[in-house]
Amino acid sequence: MLAAFVASLTPQTARQSCATLKQVFCSGEALPADLCREWQQLTGAPLHNLYGPTEAAVDVSWYPAFGEELAEVRGSSVPIGYPVWNTGLRILDAMMHPVPPGVAGDLYLTGIQLAQGYLGRPDLTASRFIADPFAPGERMYRTGDVARWLDNGAVEYLGRSDDQLKIRGQRIELGEIDRVMQALPDVEQAVTHACVINQAAATGGDARQLVGYLVSQSGLPLDTSALQAQLRETLPPHMVPVVLLQLPQLPLSANGKLDRKALPLPELKAQTPGRVPKAGSETIIAAAFSSLLGCDVQDADADFFALGGHSLLAMKLAAQLSRQFARQVTPGQVMVASTVAKLATIIDGEEDSTQRMGFETILPLREGNGPTLFCFHPASGFAWQFSVLSRYLDPQWSIIGIQSPRPHGPMQTAANLDEVCEAHLATLLEQQPHGPYYLLGYSLGGTLAQGIAARLRARGEQVAFLGLLDTWPPETQNWQEKEANGLDPEVLAEINREREAFLAAQQGSTSTELFTTIEGNYADAVRLLTTAHSVPFDGKATLFVAERTLQEGMTPEQAWAPWIAELDIYRQDCAHVDIISPEYFKEIGPLINTQINN
């Protein structure tokens, strides 16, 4: 309604017809920020954005869509704002934990204004009006909306949870894609839809693909190829629509809502994004990607990890390609050359020259045109598990693993953990001489990352992010006792799990070098930790805690208080060995992406 009113105004008619307006309130739909700016320029009348469902007496939050507050809006829509009197807003994750500012979560409403329920629908009432875990005896309403806290304490609406879906295991945020598309040049409206474009591919697996529908602001034809290229620079690969379709207008239902069923299917074309794989090695590798990832890969530049691969699937891929090409293909080669074209180049090249790929100190997991996240190996000495990050970090981020290969790696040659930190610090400085630095480590790797962060600060460098995946100061463990007793049962069980998973993935193929390295590094890790001591880091760290294996009486705040100035803690319902698995990185990955981009 507001858009129609603004469209009917001219500067002259606005002055005449709106001169007596004191306050204007808008509710019912997301309020475009550009529309508010146009309203402000035409009338100057204060405009307010209201939000709230019928189940909570209609309006529960408010945001001033004018003046300084409007000038601060960075998104395409005005925030839904702050709770009004006697109401409360909660933004929670899937485990019903509050999310930090900037992180998307499900929006819940609290307060005395909540309805009693749905008349004659006890099932729907029970699913929507639930117990408030933060106020015993009280209820809260699950809106089905996705939102996040802004730094100013306001809430930003991000879309419906119905707009969150999974395609072939990848979480897709349709609302996020819509916002990015709407910011493209000459795009007035944009919406993303998941549909089956090729019915012939609909047998077996999830055949849905993303289609972007655009309405031009000028009415002129859009260069959809150029716009799609821009999307690839901003969105993760699995969230880039395979087709952009220009429409004169979006189809609406009788009540003015988007009618998704009326969105036209694009016509099939022979063209596919990127270069089509060449006959021979590339075609075979693309087919292997397709079978393991459950999607049709027809792009020579398709990245195995960006499409959903992880370290265990990389082992399966290596085993499958080894059989098909009758030559050894290692998981390390997949890690380093993770696209169809790069892997084909390695397989078609000299066999001996590439066998050490993935076993070197530097493990390039992804190349971007922006900052680099450095990932430090756990006690195994390998950083392969960090490959899962590729699908969660924004495209501009490079990801590099720092490893300790045998026999010349620092874990084997160093007399103490300080020497390992110094060796890895030298490697880090060779890659990036100056900050800001972004560091991440799992288990022992977190200990190394924390020690290196302290050394960087002592050199006057900026550490913008320090992430610790279930890492504890060496002082909290009796490592002398562990060394005297040899590798303890938990460590041996972890090695056996890795061995069994690897052998299952390799389908019987063995890798003596890999497990000799892993077992040797585990033993060296215990040796090094017996004399290890933490170094104070005067910055902020983010700690992810595995709750299921948390020692009784151990609190992360107390454990790290002497060694880290400021600590953010995220608790995960998992064991230590699982916190870096693909399953739990579905939650951890987006959190890391938010932290490093802030």
C-alpha positions as CSV (number, residue, x, y, z in Angstrom):
1,M,0.0,0.0,0.0
2,L,2.8,2.4,0.9
3,A,4.5,1.7,-2.5
4,A,1.3,2.4,-4.3
5,F,0.9,5.7,-2.4
6,V,4.4,6.8,-3.1
7,A,4.1,5.9,-6.8
8,S,1.1,8.3,-6.9
9,L,2.9,11.2,-5.5
10,T,5.0,13.9,-7.1
11,P,7.0,16.5,-5.1
12,Q,4.2,19.0,-5.7
13,T,1.3,16.8,-4.7
14,A,3.2,15.4,-1.8
15,R,3.6,18.9,-0.3
16,Q,-0.1,19.6,-0.8
17,S,-1.6,16.4,0.3
18,C,0.8,15.3,3.1
19,A,1.5,18.6,4.8
20,T,-0.7,17.7,7.9
21,L,0.7,14.2,8.4
22,K,2.2,13.8,11.8
23,Q,3.1,10.1,12.0
24,V,2.8,7.2,9.5
25,F,2.8,3.5,10.5
26,C,3.6,0.6,8.1
27,S,3.0,-3.1,8.9
28,G,2.3,-6.4,7.3
29,E,5.3,-6.9,5.0
30,A,9.1,-6.3,4.9
31,L,9.5,-2.6,4.4
32,P,12.1,-1.7,1.7
33,A,14.7,0.8,2.9
34,D,14.7,2.6,-0.5
35,L,11.0,3.1,-0.3
36,C,11.4,4.7,3.1
37,R,14.1,7.0,1.7
38,E,11.8,8.0,-1.2
39,W,8.9,8.7,1.3
40,Q,11.2,10.8,3.5
41,Q,12.4,12.8,0.5
42,L,8.8,13.4,-0.7
43,T,7.0,14.1,2.5
44,G,9.3,14.4,5.5
45,A,6.6,12.8,7.7
46,P,8.0,10.3,10.3
47,L,7.5,6.7,9.1
48,H,7.5,3.8,11.6
49,N,7.9,0.1,10.8
50,L,5.8,-2.2,12.9
51,Y,6.1,-6.0,13.1
52,G,4.0,-8.7,14.7
53,P,1.7,-11.6,14.0
54,T,-2.0,-12.0,14.9
55,E,-0.9,-14.6,17.5
56,A,0.7,-11.9,19.5
57,A,-1.9,-9.1,19.2
58,V,-0.5,-7.9,15.9
59,D,2.4,-5.6,16.6
60,V,5.2,-6.5,19.0
61,S,8.2,-4.4,17.7
62,W,8.9,-1.0,16.2
63,Y,11.6,0.7,14.3
64,P,11.8,4.4,13.3
65,A,12.2,4.3,9.5
66,F,13.3,8.0,9.2
67,G,16.1,10.3,10.1
68,E,19.3,9.0,11.6
69,E,18.0,5.5,12.2
70,L,17.0,5.2,8.5
71,A,20.5,6.5,7.5
72,E,22.1,3.7,9.5
73,V,20.2,0.9,7.6
74,R,22.5,-1.1,5.5
75,G,20.2,-3.9,4.3
76,S,17.5,-3.8,1.7
77,S,14.8,-3.7,4.3
78,V,14.2,-1.7,7.4
79,P,14.8,-3.7,10.7
80,I,11.7,-4.8,12.6
81,G,13.3,-3.1,15.5
82,Y,12.8,-3.1,19.2
83,P,10.2,-4.8,21.4
84,V,7.3,-2.6,22.5
85,W,6.2,-2.4,26.1
86,N,5.4,-5.7,27.9
87,T,6.8,-7.9,25.0
88,G,10.0,-9.8,24.5
89,L,11.9,-11.0,21.5
90,R,14.2,-14.1,21.6
91,I,16.5,-15.3,18.8
92,L,17.5,-18.9,19.4
93,D,19.4,-21.6,17.5
94,A,18.3,-25.1,16.8
95,M,19.3,-26.2,20.3
96,M,17.3,-23.3,21.9
97,H,20.4,-21.4,22.8
98,P,20.5,-17.6,22.3
99,V,22.6,-16.6,19.2
100,P,25.2,-13.8,19.3
101,P,24.7,-10.5,17.4
102,G,24.9,-10.9,13.6
103,V,24.0,-14.7,13.6
104,A,20.7,-15.8,12.2
105,G,18.3,-17.7,14.4
106,D,14.6,-18.5,14.9
107,L,12.5,-15.6,16.3
108,Y,10.3,-16.3,19.3
109,L,7.9,-13.8,21.0
110,T,7.2,-13.6,24.8
111,G,4.9,-11.5,26.9
112,I,1.3,-11.3,28.2
113,Q,0.0,-10.3,24.7
114,L,0.4,-13.9,23.4
115,A,-2.8,-15.6,22.3
116,Q,-4.1,-18.6,24.2
117,G,-3.8,-20.8,21.1
118,Y,-5.7,-21.8,18.0
119,L,-9.4,-22.4,18.3
120,G,-10.1,-26.2,17.9
121,R,-6.4,-26.9,16.9
122,P,-4.6,-28.3,19.9
123,D,-1.9,-29.8,17.7
124,L,-1.1,-26.5,16.0
125,T,-1.2,-24.8,19.4
126,A,1.3,-27.2,20.9
127,S,3.7,-26.8,18.0
128,R,3.7,-23.0,18.0
129,F,3.1,-22.0,21.6
130,I,5.9,-23.7,23.6
131,A,7.4,-23.5,27.1
132,D,9.8,-20.7,27.6
133,P,13.1,-22.3,28.7
134,F,14.3,-19.0,30.2
135,A,11.1,-18.2,32.3
136,P,9.7,-21.2,34.1
137,G,5.9,-21.4,33.8
138,E,5.8,-18.9,30.9
139,R,5.2,-19.5,27.2
140,M,6.7,-18.2,24.0
141,Y,5.4,-18.2,20.4
142,R,7.5,-19.6,17.6
143,T,7.0,-17.2,14.7
144,G,8.6,-19.2,11.9
145,D,10.6,-16.1,11.0
146,V,14.4,-16.0,10.8
147,A,16.1,-12.9,12.3
148,R,19.3,-11.6,13.8
149,W,20.4,-9.0,16.4
150,L,22.1,-5.9,15.1
151,D,24.8,-4.1,16.9
152,N,22.4,-1.3,18.0
153,G,20.1,-3.8,19.7
154,A,17.5,-3.8,17.0
155,V,16.3,-7.0,15.3
156,E,16.6,-7.5,11.5
157,Y,14.1,-9.8,9.7
158,L,15.8,-12.2,7.4
159,G,12.9,-14.2,6.0
160,R,10.8,-17.2,6.8
161,S,12.2,-20.5,8.2
162,D,10.2,-22.0,5.3
163,D,12.7,-20.3,3.1
164,Q,15.5,-22.5,4.6
165,L,15.9,-25.8,2.9
166,K,18.4,-28.4,2.2
167,I,19.4,-29.6,-1.3
168,R,21.6,-32.6,-1.4
169,G,22.6,-32.0,2.2
170,Q,23.5,-28.3,1.7
171,R,21.7,-25.8,3.7
172,I,20.2,-23.1,1.5
173,E,19.0,-19.7,2.7
174,L,16.6,-18.4,0.0
175,G,16.1,-15.1,1.8
176,E,19.9,-14.4,1.8
177,I,20.1,-15.2,-1.9
178,D,17.1,-12.8,-2.5
179,R,18.8,-10.0,-0.6
180,V,22.1,-10.4,-2.6
181,M,20.2,-10.5,-5.9
182,Q,18.2,-7.4,-5.0
183,A,21.4,-5.5,-4.5
184,L,22.5,-6.2,-8.1
185,P,22.5,-3.3,-10.6
186,D,19.1,-2.4,-12.1
187,V,17.3,-5.1,-10.1
188,E,14.1,-3.9,-8.4
189,Q,12.7,-7.2,-7.2
190,A,14.3,-10.7,-6.8
191,V,13.2,-14.1,-5.5
192,T,14.8,-17.5,-5.5
193,H,12.9,-20.7,-6.0
194,A,14.1,-24.4,-5.7
195,C,12.6,-26.6,-8.4
196,V,13.3,-29.5,-10.7
197,I,14.3,-28.0,-14.0
198,N,15.3,-31.3,-15.7
199,Q,12.6,-33.8,-15.1
200,A,14.8,-36.5,-16.7
201,A,17.2,-36.0,-13.7
202,A,14.5,-36.4,-11.1
203,T,14.9,-40.1,-10.6
204,G,17.1,-40.9,-7.6
205,G,18.4,-38.2,-5.2
206,D,17.4,-34.6,-4.9
207,A,17.1,-33.1,-8.4
208,R,16.1,-29.6,-7.3
209,Q,18.1,-26.7,-8.5
210,L,18.0,-23.0,-7.7
211,V,16.4,-20.5,-10.1
212,G,16.6,-16.7,-9.6
213,Y,13.7,-14.5,-10.8
214,L,14.5,-10.8,-11.4
215,V,12.4,-7.8,-12.2
216,S,14.3,-4.9,-13.8
217,Q,14.1,-1.4,-12.3
218,S,14.5,0.3,-15.7
219,G,12.4,-2.2,-17.6
220,L,15.4,-2.9,-19.9
221,P,16.9,-6.4,-20.5
222,L,19.3,-7.6,-17.8
223,D,22.7,-9.1,-18.5
224,T,22.0,-12.3,-16.5
225,S,25.4,-13.8,-17.3
226,A,27.2,-10.8,-15.8
227,L,24.8,-10.7,-12.8
228,Q,25.4,-14.4,-12.2
229,A,29.2,-13.8,-12.3
230,Q,28.7,-11.2,-9.6
231,L,26.7,-13.6,-7.5
232,R,29.6,-16.1,-7.7
233,E,31.8,-13.5,-6.1
234,T,29.4,-13.0,-3.2
235,L,27.6,-16.2,-2.4
236,P,28.9,-19.7,-1.6
237,P,28.8,-21.9,-4.7
238,H,25.9,-24.0,-3.6
239,M,23.7,-20.9,-3.2
240,V,24.3,-19.4,-6.6
241,P,21.2,-20.0,-8.8
242,V,22.0,-22.1,-11.9
243,V,19.6,-19.9,-14.0
244,L,18.6,-16.2,-13.7
245,L,15.3,-15.5,-15.3
246,Q,14.0,-12.0,-16.0
247,L,10.2,-11.4,-15.5
248,P,8.2,-8.2,-16.2
249,Q,6.7,-8.6,-12.7
250,L,6.6,-11.3,-10.0
251,P,3.3,-13.3,-9.8
252,L,1.1,-12.4,-6.8
253,S,-1.8,-14.2,-5.2
254,A,-5.2,-12.6,-4.6
255,N,-4.0,-11.2,-1.2
256,G,-0.8,-9.7,-2.7
257,K,1.6,-12.4,-1.6
258,L,4.2,-14.0,-3.9
259,D,2.7,-16.9,-5.7
260,R,5.6,-19.4,-6.0
261,K,3.5,-21.9,-7.9
262,A,3.0,-19.4,-10.7
263,L,6.8,-18.8,-11.2
264,P,7.6,-20.2,-14.7
265,L,10.2,-22.9,-15.1
266,P,13.2,-21.9,-17.3
267,E,13.6,-23.6,-20.6
268,L,16.4,-26.2,-20.7
269,K,19.5,-25.1,-22.6
270,A,22.5,-27.0,-23.6
271,Q,24.7,-24.4,-21.8
272,T,26.0,-25.2,-18.3
273,P,27.8,-22.9,-15.9
274,G,31.5,-22.8,-16.5
275,R,33.4,-25.0,-18.9
276,V,32.0,-28.4,-19.8
277,P,34.5,-31.2,-18.8
278,K,36.6,-32.5,-21.6
279,A,36.3,-36.1,-22.8
280,G,38.6,-38.4,-21.0
281,S,39.9,-37.8,-17.5
282,E,37.7,-34.7,-16.8
283,T,34.6,-36.6,-17.7
284,I,35.5,-39.5,-15.5
285,I,36.3,-37.3,-12.6
286,A,33.1,-35.3,-13.0
287,A,31.1,-38.5,-13.0
288,A,32.9,-39.6,-9.8
289,F,32.0,-36.2,-8.2
290,S,28.4,-36.7,-9.2
291,S,28.1,-40.2,-7.8
292,L,29.7,-39.3,-4.4
293,L,28.0,-35.9,-3.9
294,G,24.6,-36.8,-5.3
295,C,24.4,-34.0,-7.8
296,D,25.0,-33.6,-11.5
297,V,28.5,-32.1,-12.0
298,Q,28.9,-30.6,-15.5
299,D,31.5,-27.9,-14.7
300,A,35.2,-28.5,-15.1
301,D,35.8,-25.9,-12.4
302,A,33.4,-27.5,-9.9
303,D,35.1,-27.8,-6.5
304,F,34.6,-31.0,-4.6
305,F,34.5,-29.4,-1.2
306,A,32.3,-26.5,-2.1
307,L,29.7,-29.0,-3.4
308,G,29.6,-30.8,-0.1
309,G,32.7,-33.0,0.0
310,H,34.8,-33.5,3.2
311,S,37.9,-35.4,4.2
312,L,36.2,-38.9,4.4
313,L,34.5,-38.4,1.0
314,A,37.9,-37.3,-0.4
315,M,39.3,-40.7,0.7
316,K,36.4,-42.4,-1.1
317,L,37.0,-40.3,-4.2
318,A,40.7,-41.1,-4.2
319,A,40.0,-44.9,-3.9
320,Q,37.4,-44.8,-6.7
321,L,39.7,-42.8,-9.0
322,S,42.6,-45.1,-8.2
323,R,40.6,-48.1,-9.5
324,Q,39.3,-46.2,-12.5
325,F,42.6,-44.9,-13.7
326,A,44.7,-47.9,-12.5
327,R,47.1,-45.6,-10.7
328,Q,47.4,-44.4,-7.1
329,V,45.3,-41.2,-6.4
330,T,45.8,-40.0,-2.9
331,P,43.5,-38.1,-0.6
332,G,46.1,-35.4,-0.4
333,Q,45.9,-34.9,-4.1
334,V,42.2,-34.4,-3.8
335,M,42.8,-31.9,-1.0
336,V,45.2,-29.8,-3.0
337,A,43.6,-30.1,-6.4
338,S,39.9,-30.2,-5.6
339,T,38.3,-29.1,-8.9
340,V,37.6,-31.5,-11.8
341,A,40.2,-29.7,-14.1
342,K,43.0,-29.5,-11.5
343,L,42.6,-33.2,-10.4
344,A,42.6,-34.2,-14.1
345,T,45.9,-32.4,-14.7
346,I,47.5,-34.3,-11.8
347,I,46.1,-37.7,-12.8
348,D,47.3,-37.1,-16.4
349,G,50.8,-36.0,-15.2
350,E,53.8,-37.8,-13.8
351,E,52.7,-40.1,-11.0
352,D,55.8,-39.8,-8.7
353,S,55.9,-36.0,-8.7
354,T,52.5,-35.6,-7.1
355,Q,52.4,-38.5,-4.5
356,R,53.5,-36.1,-1.7
357,M,50.6,-33.7,-2.3
358,G,48.7,-33.2,1.0
359,F,51.7,-34.4,3.0
360,E,53.6,-31.1,3.0
361,T,53.8,-28.4,5.7
362,I,51.5,-26.1,3.7
363,L,48.1,-27.5,2.7
364,P,46.3,-25.1,0.4
365,L,42.6,-26.0,0.9
366,R,41.0,-23.1,-1.0
367,E,42.3,-20.1,-2.9
368,G,40.4,-16.8,-2.7
369,N,41.0,-13.1,-3.4
370,G,40.7,-11.9,0.2
371,P,42.1,-12.7,3.6
372,T,43.4,-16.2,4.6
373,L,42.2,-18.4,7.5
374,F,45.1,-20.5,8.8
375,C,44.1,-23.8,10.2
376,F,46.6,-25.6,12.6
377,H,46.7,-29.4,12.7
378,P,45.6,-31.5,15.7
379,A,47.8,-34.3,17.2
380,S,47.6,-36.3,14.0
381,G,49.7,-33.7,12.2
382,F,47.3,-33.3,9.3
383,A,44.9,-30.4,8.6
384,W,42.7,-32.3,6.1
385,Q,39.6,-32.2,8.2
386,F,39.4,-28.4,7.7
387,S,38.4,-29.0,4.1
388,V,34.8,-28.9,5.3
389,L,35.2,-25.1,5.8
390,S,35.0,-24.5,2.0
391,R,31.3,-24.8,1.9
392,Y,30.7,-22.3,4.8
393,L,33.2,-19.5,4.3
394,D,32.4,-16.6,2.0
395,P,34.0,-17.0,-1.5
396,Q,36.8,-14.4,-1.0
397,W,38.4,-16.3,1.9
398,S,41.5,-18.5,1.3
399,I,42.0,-21.5,3.5
400,I,45.4,-22.9,4.3
401,G,46.2,-25.8,6.6
402,I,49.5,-25.9,8.5
403,Q,50.7,-29.5,9.0
404,S,53.6,-31.4,10.6
405,P,54.7,-34.1,8.1
406,R,57.2,-36.8,9.1
407,P,60.1,-37.3,9.2
408,H,61.1,-33.6,9.1
409,G,58.0,-32.0,10.7
410,P,58.4,-29.9,13.8
411,M,56.4,-32.4,16.0
412,Q,59.1,-35.0,15.4
413,T,62.2,-32.8,15.5
414,A,61.2,-30.2,18.2
415,A,62.4,-30.6,21.8
416,N,59.3,-28.9,23.2
417,L,56.1,-27.2,22.1
418,D,57.6,-23.8,22.1
419,E,59.9,-24.9,19.2
420,V,56.8,-26.2,17.3
421,C,55.1,-22.8,17.8
422,E,58.2,-21.0,16.6
423,A,58.5,-23.3,13.5
424,H,54.9,-22.8,12.6
425,L,55.2,-19.1,13.2
426,A,58.0,-18.9,10.7
427,T,55.9,-20.8,8.2
428,L,53.0,-18.5,8.8
429,L,55.1,-15.4,8.3
430,E,56.4,-16.8,5.0
431,Q,52.8,-17.0,3.8
432,Q,51.7,-13.7,5.3
433,P,54.3,-11.3,6.7
434,H,51.9,-8.9,8.4
435,G,48.4,-9.0,9.9
436,P,45.6,-9.0,10.4
437,Y,45.8,-12.7,11.1
438,Y,42.9,-15.2,11.3
439,L,43.9,-18.4,13.1
440,L,41.9,-21.6,13.9
441,G,43.0,-24.8,15.6
442,Y,41.5,-28.1,16.7
443,S,42.6,-29.8,20.0
444,L,46.5,-29.6,19.9
445,G,46.1,-27.2,16.9
446,G,44.2,-24.8,19.1
447,T,47.1,-24.9,21.6
448,L,49.5,-24.1,18.8
449,A,47.2,-21.3,17.4
450,Q,46.9,-19.7,20.9
451,G,50.7,-19.8,21.4
452,I,51.3,-18.3,17.9
453,A,48.7,-15.6,18.5
454,A,50.5,-14.6,21.6
455,R,53.8,-14.4,19.7
456,L,52.2,-12.4,16.9
457,R,50.9,-9.8,19.5
458,A,54.4,-9.6,21.0
459,R,55.6,-8.6,17.5
460,G,53.0,-5.9,17.4
461,E,50.8,-7.7,14.8
462,Q,47.0,-7.8,14.8
463,V,45.2,-11.1,15.4
464,A,41.7,-10.5,14.2
465,F,40.4,-14.0,14.9
466,L,41.5,-16.8,17.1
467,G,39.3,-19.9,17.0
468,L,39.8,-22.9,19.3
469,L,37.9,-26.1,18.7
470,D,37.6,-27.9,22.0
471,T,41.1,-26.8,23.1
472,W,42.3,-26.6,26.7
473,P,45.5,-25.2,28.3
474,P,48.2,-27.9,28.8
475,E,48.2,-27.0,32.5
476,T,44.8,-28.5,32.9
477,Q,46.0,-32.1,32.1
478,N,48.6,-34.4,33.8
479,W,50.6,-35.0,30.6
480,Q,53.6,-36.6,32.5
481,E,51.3,-39.4,33.7
482,K,49.9,-39.9,30.2
483,E,53.4,-40.2,28.7
484,A,54.5,-42.6,31.4
485,N,51.5,-44.8,30.7
486,G,51.9,-44.6,26.9
487,L,49.0,-43.5,24.6
488,D,45.9,-43.6,26.7
489,P,42.7,-45.6,25.7
490,E,40.9,-42.5,24.4
491,V,43.8,-41.6,22.1
492,L,44.2,-45.2,20.9
493,A,40.4,-45.3,20.3
494,E,40.6,-42.1,18.3
495,I,43.5,-43.5,16.1
496,N,41.5,-46.7,15.5
497,R,38.4,-44.7,14.5
498,E,40.5,-42.7,12.0
499,R,42.1,-46.0,10.7
500,E,38.7,-47.7,10.4
501,A,37.1,-44.8,8.6
502,F,40.1,-44.5,6.3
503,L,40.1,-48.2,5.4
504,A,36.4,-48.2,4.9
505,A,36.7,-45.2,2.6
506,Q,39.6,-46.8,0.7
507,Q,37.7,-50.1,0.5
508,G,40.7,-52.2,1.6
509,S,43.5,-50.1,0.2
510,T,46.1,-49.4,2.9
511,S,48.4,-46.4,3.5
512,T,51.3,-47.4,5.7
513,E,52.8,-43.9,5.4
514,L,49.7,-42.2,6.5
515,F,49.2,-44.1,9.7
516,T,52.8,-44.4,10.6
517,T,52.8,-40.6,10.5
518,I,49.6,-40.3,12.5
519,E,50.7,-42.7,15.2
520,G,54.1,-41.1,15.4
521,N,52.7,-37.6,15.7
522,Y,50.2,-38.7,18.4
523,A,53.1,-40.0,20.5
524,D,55.1,-36.9,19.9
525,A,52.1,-34.7,20.9
526,V,52.0,-36.3,24.3
527,R,55.8,-36.0,24.7
528,L,55.7,-32.3,23.8
529,L,52.7,-31.5,26.1
530,T,54.5,-32.9,29.2
531,T,56.6,-29.8,29.3
532,A,54.3,-27.4,27.6
533,H,53.2,-24.1,29.2
534,S,50.7,-21.5,27.9
535,V,51.7,-18.0,27.0
536,P,49.2,-15.1,27.8
537,F,47.3,-13.7,24.8
538,D,46.0,-10.2,25.3
539,G,43.2,-10.5,22.7
540,K,39.9,-12.2,22.1
541,A,39.3,-15.9,21.3
542,T,36.3,-17.9,20.3
543,L,36.1,-21.4,22.0
544,F,33.9,-24.2,20.8
545,V,33.3,-26.7,23.6
546,A,32.4,-30.4,23.1
547,E,30.0,-30.8,26.0
548,R,29.8,-34.6,26.0
549,T,33.5,-35.0,26.8
550,L,33.9,-32.0,29.1
551,Q,35.8,-33.1,32.2
552,E,33.8,-32.9,35.4
553,G,34.5,-29.7,37.3
554,M,36.2,-28.1,34.3
555,T,34.9,-24.7,33.2
556,P,36.3,-23.0,30.1
557,E,36.1,-19.6,31.7
558,Q,38.3,-20.6,34.6
559,A,40.7,-22.8,32.6
560,W,41.5,-20.0,30.1
561,A,41.3,-17.0,32.4
562,P,45.1,-16.7,33.0
563,W,45.9,-17.1,29.3
564,I,43.2,-15.3,27.2
565,A,42.0,-11.8,27.9
566,E,38.5,-12.2,26.4
567,L,36.7,-15.4,25.6
568,D,33.5,-16.1,23.6
569,I,32.1,-19.6,24.2
570,Y,29.9,-21.8,22.0
571,R,28.8,-25.1,23.5
572,Q,28.2,-28.1,21.2
573,D,26.3,-31.3,22.1
574,C,29.1,-33.6,20.8
575,A,32.2,-35.4,21.8
576,H,35.8,-34.1,21.3
577,V,36.5,-36.3,18.3
578,D,33.2,-35.2,16.6
579,I,33.5,-31.4,16.9
580,I,35.3,-31.1,13.6
581,S,33.1,-33.6,11.8
582,P,30.9,-32.5,8.9
583,E,27.8,-33.1,11.0
584,Y,28.7,-30.5,13.7
585,F,30.3,-28.1,11.3
586,K,26.8,-27.5,9.9
587,E,26.4,-25.2,12.9
588,I,30.1,-24.3,13.6
589,G,30.9,-23.4,10.0
590,P,28.4,-20.5,9.7
591,L,29.5,-19.2,13.2
592,I,33.1,-19.1,12.1
593,N,32.2,-17.4,8.9
594,T,30.3,-14.7,10.8
595,Q,33.1,-14.2,13.3
596,I,35.9,-13.7,10.7
597,N,33.7,-11.4,8.6
598,N,32.9,-9.2,11.6
